[in-house]
Amino acid sequence: MTAPSRNNESPAHHSVNLTSGRRRRPITVPPPPEPLSGTQPLTSANRRRMLVASRSRLLATGRAKAVWLGLAVAVVAGSIGFAMLLHADPVAFAGVAIAGLVGYAIVLWWVLSPLIVRLGMWAMARVGWLVGYFDETATQLVHPRRGAWELSDHHAVVQGAGVAAPFRRRVFAHLAAEADRHRVAITMTTRVPKLAAIYEADMPGLRVIGTKWTVFGKLHLLRREPTIPPAGPTNR
């Protein structure tokens, strides 16, 4: 039996053939990348770090804060307007609306957000393996997807300060070298154009190959094909 990687909590199933697309074409799960010295693997403690990061993303940007504030104002204003139409006490209706918003925020913060992260990580590992790289500044997950390595959940402890740049460059360089060794493509996605440009600069060969629209907005698709070194001179 093949021992799992030290940077991988899920056993690797390299020989498993999956199916993809409408034609049900078999896909062989690629082997995982090796651990990187100076980084931490995916442990139970680092899984909890991912849960904390998921909560921080709820209020990570000014746009997110504006959306939540707009939602709260709309709900409270709507409840007051509805109460006035019914000739009821608008203060009571507003109080019920505020209580409902607080209850929803508590459930989202303590229940839904961690649940979504746990289910997402379970789905990643279910394909074959899930590898993580962590340090004091940032996180990075890698998992197989459609015969390639999908990079996801790259989060900085402090967003917008550039503290994750050294970690990202080290991990990206390591993953690029590992992908070349295994002849595996690397894929990523982001909704932020600035991040797409940063990722391109930090990983040689990574390029934006297109965009697609989702319910959460425009998604930038990035891909890096493995680099095959030129053949050396042959001995005659």
C-alpha angles and dihedrals in degrees: 000000000000113000115234118252117266087239094050128074093189122070113251116241101192095164096054114116115211128187127238136186131004093299091059094231114184117247123196113219108239120231117264125255119260123256118271120231112242095030131092124240128234102285133158090265092052091047086059088051088058089055091052090048091052091056093048090055090063089072099019099117138037089244092056092050090048091051093051092045092048091049092051093048092047093050094047093044091047092051091050091049091048091050091052091052089054092043088239131138106287092198091058092048091048090050091053091049092050091048090051091050092050091049091049091049091052092050092046093048100043104025117018099040096051091042092054091050093048092048091047093052091045090053091050093050092044090069091063114291144353122215126190137194120196141169136160092284109041151358135231131183128195127191137159119266127171093340094310137087113262115206114207144155097039101168131168118218088226111031122217095014098095093236092130095055098093091047092047094050092049093047093043092051090048093048092047091053091046091048090052090050092051094036091236129147121232123220133188139170134204137169093212116083091203091056091049089056092047092050091050091052095046098048116049111227096019111127139173104251098180148315136251135191122241134175087268096051140267116347122204114215118211129187138176122196118211116265114234111207116231116264115259124235114290121235115240 
